[in-house]
Amino acid sequence: MEAINDVHVFEPGLVVVDIAAADDDTAFTFHTALAAGWATTSGERTTHDPGQPGVWLRGYLNLRQPLSPPDSFHGPG
């Protein structure tokens, strides 16, 4: 994974999330669950380290901008 850029965490409420999952579908499903509650970048592509299991997906969240009231988010399922 690339180094975290200072602009992505320059003030409180900004978060870099690295998702490790068994496959692309799982990584994107989790990213979608995060995006349901907060402003986030789109998950464009996963990365895979040759010889290692699973995939990685990086996302950037802004916790200062909730998209829905906190009690309305119950996660996937």
Secondary structure as the mmCIF struct_conf table of DSSP 4:
data_model
#
loop_
_struct_conf.conf_type_id
_struct_conf.id
_struct_conf.beg_label_comp_id
_struct_conf.beg_label_asym_id
_struct_conf.beg_label_seq_id
_struct_conf.end_label_comp_id
_struct_conf.end_label_asym_id
_struct_conf.end_label_seq_id
HELX_LH_PP_P HELX_LH_PP_P1 GLU A 2 ASN A 5
HELX_RH_3T_P HELX_RH_3T_P1 ASP A 6 VAL A 9
BEND BEND1 PHE A 10 GLU A 11
TURN_TY1_P TURN_TY1_P1 PRO A 12 GLY A 13
STRN STRN1 LEU A 14 ALA A 21
BEND BEND2 ALA A 22 ASP A 23
HELX_RH_AL_P HELX_RH_AL_P1 ASP A 24 ALA A 35
TURN_TY1_P TURN_TY1_P2 ALA A 36 GLY A 37
STRN STRN2 TRP A 38 THR A 40
STRN STRN3 THR A 47 THR A 47
TURN_TY1_P TURN_TY1_P3 PRO A 50 GLY A 51
BEND BEND3 GLN A 52 GLY A 54
STRN STRN4 VAL A 55 PRO A 66
BEND BEND4 LEU A 67 SER A 68
HELX_RH_3T_P HELX_RH_3T_P2 PRO A 70 SER A 72
#
